[in-house]
Amino acid sequence: MTAINALRCYALTTTLLVFSASAGAQTLATGDSRTVNEPTYPGVCTTISAKFTSSQRASPPSTDDTTRLQNALDSCAGTGKSVVLAASGSNNAFYSNSLNVNGAALVINSGVTLYGNNSYASNAQFILFNGTNASLMGPGTVDGRGDILSGSSRLVQAKNITNFTVYNVTIKESVFPNLYVEGGNGFTAWKVTIRTPSTRTNADGIDIDSLTNATVANSSIEAGDDGIAVKTNSGDATNITVRNSQLYGTHGLSIGSIYKNTVSNILFKNNYVYGADLSGTTSANANAINVKTGPCGLTVSKVSYVNTCITGAKHLIVMDTNYHACPVSGGTPSLSNIVVNGAYATSSVSGAYTRIDGRNASFPVNAYLAHVNLDATAQSGDQYANVGLNSSNDVPSGTGVTTSSFTMSGAVPSCTF
């Protein structure tokens, strides 16, 4: 049985009633306020045929596809319709410098790859999406050639979007974050495959930054940093769902790192976290459930991790308000309503632990652990936290840590690795 199918077999109950003397009443996050279903392909604006092959990947053509691709994307801007990249005989590849997509779709046909050329890695990103109803769709591939190039270019970036969709596409070999979406309302990543090894520093899988209403579903992510990260660099992040997805060799299902603004109503549900990537290399920072902030003026509230299956990880559950020094003007972090309801960990690496680390006695982390069964229950650096416990073998302890019992429906997930 596949990981996703195993998760679909759960009989889950999301109704929650909690009473705790230490941490107050709780409700589970609901996530994305939209009803999100599998995307459909838009109408076609124009089709472009390939002139090159994947055999040229190591040494791309000096005269490539940049101009004709950008001209086609500009001609279809604002329509929501697609520029389709198609094979032509044995030609199955496109090579390009950085591209801008405004309110249009870029669709890469099966067996076709869009490669970043040697120049794009010195730019901010390879492909930039903005506008309304923009999308990136496969089932083809975007390849950043990060195994050959170096730099700090994001592979796919979207900014200030409305209803941005990434669907049924493979994104691979980024030199920096693979898919970064910042600002706007309405983002869907569905059946997205990311393949960048765990050894690629700062190569996040999917970053959701300062967005309202986002869903990542049914996706498979191998990446060299955070698998999925919710951030607040330019504004608040709220109403976000991550479900039915697998992470390999990443730094986990993350909130942060954040240093300002507010994260609220975030639901992680029915996800698998593997500490090693698909080649068997264990992540240098094999996190699973991960909330990380600086000791800054910020708010994290109503974040729920429901039915998380973990194998081969080291940092199993981390809620850390002292992650890095605060780069902005001081303040104190408020972390409340952080719920783990259903977590199972097996084959954890040597030295595995959990950590709940609040700022001080006046600003503790307020968290709940229910139906948690970990094969490694060591604690590291717990302090200043009020933690409700229900059927959890993970019991935080340390300076300023108080625990109490509470009641929550649910069960330890039945995981198939």
N, C-alpha and C positions, 0 to 999 in steps of 0.2 A: 504493500500500500504506500502511495506517495505521501510526502509530508502534508501537502495541501489536502489530499483526500482524507487523511487521518484526522486532520483538524475539523473537516466538515462533518465528521461523525459525532462530534461532541454534542451532547444535549446541554446547551448553555442556558443559564438563567441570568439575566442582567439586572433583575430587580434587586435592590440593595436597601437594607435598613440597618443602620449602625448606631450604637450608643457606646461611647467611650469616655471615661472620666478624664483621660489624658489628652485626647486629640479632637474631641467634638464630633458632631454628626457629619456623615459623609454620603456622597452619591457618586456613582460611576460617571465618568466622562461619556458623552454621546458622540463626540467627534464632529465630522463634517455635517453641516446642516442640510446639505443637498442630498437628494436621492441619486446615487451614482451607480450607473449600470455600465456594461461593457460598451466602449465607444464604437462608433461606426465610421467608415471611411467617407470623407467628403466627396463632392463632385470634382471632376478633373478640370483643371484650368489648362494645363499643357503637359506634354510628355517629352522628356529629353532622353535620347539614346546614348549609351556609353560608347566611348571611343578608346578606352584603355582597359588593361587587365590587372588583376590582383598580383600578377607576377612582377609588376613594377613597384610594389610596395616599398622595397628597401631603397629604391632610387626613383622617386616620382618624376614624371615628365616636367621639364622646365616651362613649357607652354601647356597649361592645364585647363581645367574647366571653370575657373573662377568667374570669368566674365560672362560666359553664357548661362551659368547657373544664377548669378546675381541678376542678370537681365530678366530671366524668366520669373524669378521671385518678385522682382519689382513690378513686372507687368500683371502679376496676380495678387498684388498687395491689397489687403482690405476686403477680399472676396470670400475668405474662408475656404476657398477651393484649393486644390492641390497641384503642386509641381511634382510630377512623377518621374523618378529616375529608373530607367528601364535598361535591361541588358539588350545587346545587339549582337547576335551570333555569339562568338567566343568572348566578346568584350563585355566585362561585368564590373567595371570599376570607374569611379569618378575621383579626381584629385583636385583639391581646391584650397585656396587661402580662405580667410575668414569670410563668413556669409551673414547677411541680415535678413530675417524673415519677419515681415510686418503683416499680421492679420491674414496669413495664408498657411497652407499645409505643405510640408515637405514629406513626400511619401517615397520610400526606398523599396523597390520591389524585391521579391525573394531572390536570393543568390547574388544580389548587387551590394557593393560596399562603397560608401562615400568616405574617402581618406582625407585627413588633413595633410597638406603639403609641408615642406620644410619651413615655410615662412610663418605659418599661423601661430606657432608656439611662442612667438615673441609678442603676440597680441593678447588682449584681455580674455578672449574666448575664440573658439572655432566657429560655432553657430550661435547667433543671438536671435531670440524670439521676443517679439513684443506685440502690442495691439490686442484686438479681440478675436477670439476663435482661431488663434494660431495653433498649429499642431505639428508634431513629428511622429511619423508612423512607419512601420516596417511592412513586411517582415524582414527587411534587409538590415544592414549594419552601418553604424558610424564608427570609424576606427581612427583614434587620435594618434596612433603610432608612438605611444608613450614609452614603449620598450626601446625605441630608437632615439627619440627626441628628448630634450629637457626643457624646463621652463616652468611658468606658473599660470599657464592658460587653462581656463575652464573649457571643457569639451563642448557641452551644451549648456547655454545659459538663457534664462528668460527673465525679463524685468518689466514690472508694472503691467502685468497681464490681466486679461479678463477671459476666463474659460480657456485656459491653455491645457492641451492634451498631449501626452506621450503614450503611444500605444503600440504594442506588439513589435517592438524594435529592439535590436541589440546595440548597446553602447559599450565600447571597449577600448582598452589601452589609452586611458587619459593620462596626461602628464600631471594633472591637478584634479580638482573635483570633476566627476563625470557629468552630473546633472544638477544644476544650481538654479533655483527659482526664487526670485526675490521681489516682493511687492505685488499687490493686486488681490483679486478675488476669483477663486475658482481654478483649481489645478487638479488634474487627474493623471496619474501614472498607472497604467493597467497593463499587465503582462509585459513588463519591461525587464529585459535581461541586461545586467551590467557585469562585465568581465574585465576587471583590472586587478592584478594580484595583490595579496596582503602586504607585500614588501614595498609597494609604491607609496612613498610618504605623502600625506595630505591628499591622497586621491579618494575623497569621500564618494559614496555611492550616490545618494540623493539628498540634497540640502533643501529644506523648506524654510525660507527666511522671510519673516514679516508678512505672512500671507493670512488671509481669511478663507476658510473653506478649501480644504485640500484632501485628496484621498490617494494613497498608494495601495494597490491591491494586486494580488496574484503575481507578484514579481520575484525575481531571483537576482540577488546582488552579491557579487564578489568584489571587494574593494579594499584599498589600502589604508583607510581611516574609518570614520563613522560610516556605518552602513546606511542609516537614515538619521538625519539630524534636523531638529527643529530649532531655529535660531531667530534672533530679534535684532539684527544689526541696524535696521532702518525703521522699525515699528513693531507693533505687537503681532504675535502669532496666535491664532485662535481657530477653533473648530477644525481639527485635523484628525484624520483616521489613517492608520497604517494596519493593514490586515492581510492575512493569508499569504504571507511572503517569507522567503528564506534568505538569510544572510550568511555569508561564508568568509571567514578570516577577517572580519571587520572589527571596528571598535564599538559595535553594538547598535541597539535601538536607543537613540540619544535625544535628550533635551539639552541643547547647548553644544559647545559652551556659549553661555550668554552673560552679558555684563550690564544690560539695561533693558527697560521696557517690560512687557508682560507676556507670559505664555499661559494660555488657559484653554480648557476643554480639549484635551489631546487624548485620543484613544488608540492604544496599540493592542490589537486583538488577533489571536490565533497565528502567531508568528514563530518561526524556528530560527535559532541562532547557533551557528556552528563556529567554534573557535578557530578552526583551520580553513584555509581556502581550498579550492578544488584540486590543487596540486598536493595537498597535505601539509602545507606550510602553516604553522600556527601564527596567528597575529601577534605582533609584538606587544599589543595592548588589548588582549582578548576580553573585551567587555561584553556584557549581555544587556541587562537592564541598566541604563546609565543616565543619570540626571546630574549635570555638571554646570556649576555657575561660579563666578567670582564673588568675593565678599562685597558686592555692590548694591546699589539701590535698584532692586528688580523684584518681580513677582512671578512665581510659578505656582499655579493652582489648578486643581481638578485635572490631574494627569493619571490615567489608568492604564496599567499593563495587565491584560486579561489573557490567561492561557498562553504562557510563553514556554516553549520547549528549548532547552539549552544543552549543548554537548561540547566538551573540549574547551570550555572557557576558563578564564582565571578570575575575572572580576564579575561576580555573578549578579549582584544587586548593589549598585552604587548610587547614593544620593549625596553629593558633595558640594557644599557651598564655599569651599576654600580651594577650588580647583586650580585657579591661577590668581595672581595678584590683580586687583581691580585696575584696569587701564583708564577708567574715567573717574570723575569726582565721587569718592566714597559712597557711603550709604550702607544699608543693611539688606540682605536678601530675605524675602519671605517665601518659604516653600511649604505649602499646605495642600491637603487633600490629595496626596500622592498615594495611590493605591496599587498594590500588586495583588491581584486576585487570580490565583492559579499559576504556579511556576514549578517547573521540574528541571533539575540539572543532573546530568550524569557525565561520567568520564572527565570530570574537571581536572585541569592540569595541576601539577604540584604547586602548593602554596596558594591555592584558590581561596578567595575570601569574599565577604560582603562588607560594605561600609555605609553608615549613615552619619554624616558629619555636618552638624549645624554650626552657625556662626558663633553664637554665644547663648547664655541662658535666657536672654531677652528675645532672641530670634532663633528658636529651635526649628528643626525640620519636623513637620507633622505628617506622619506616614502611617500606612496600614499594610500589614502582611497577612494574607489569608490563603489557605490551601497551598502552602509553599513547602516543597520537598526538595532539598538540595543535598547532593552527596558530599558537599564540603560546607561546613557551617562555621568556620573560623571567622572571627570579626577582626577588622583592622581599622583603627582610628575612629571608632564610634564615639560621638560626643554630641551633647545638646540636641536631643531628639525626644519627641513624644511619639511612641509607636504603639498602635493597636495590633493585637495578635489574635489570630483565629486559625487553628490547625496549621501552625507554621513551625517547622523545626529550625528556622532562622530566627534567633533571638538576640537582638542587638543589646549591647551592654557597654558601659563606659561612663565617663564624667558627664553628668547632666542628662543621662538617658533614663527615661521612665517608660515602662511598658504597662499595658492593661489589656484586658480581654474585650472583644467585641464580637458581634455576630454578622456573618455575611454568607449568603448562599453561593454555592459554587463547589468546585472539586479540583484536586490536583489533576492537571491535564494528562491524558493518555497519549504518549508521544511515540512515534515510529521514526527512528533515524535511519 
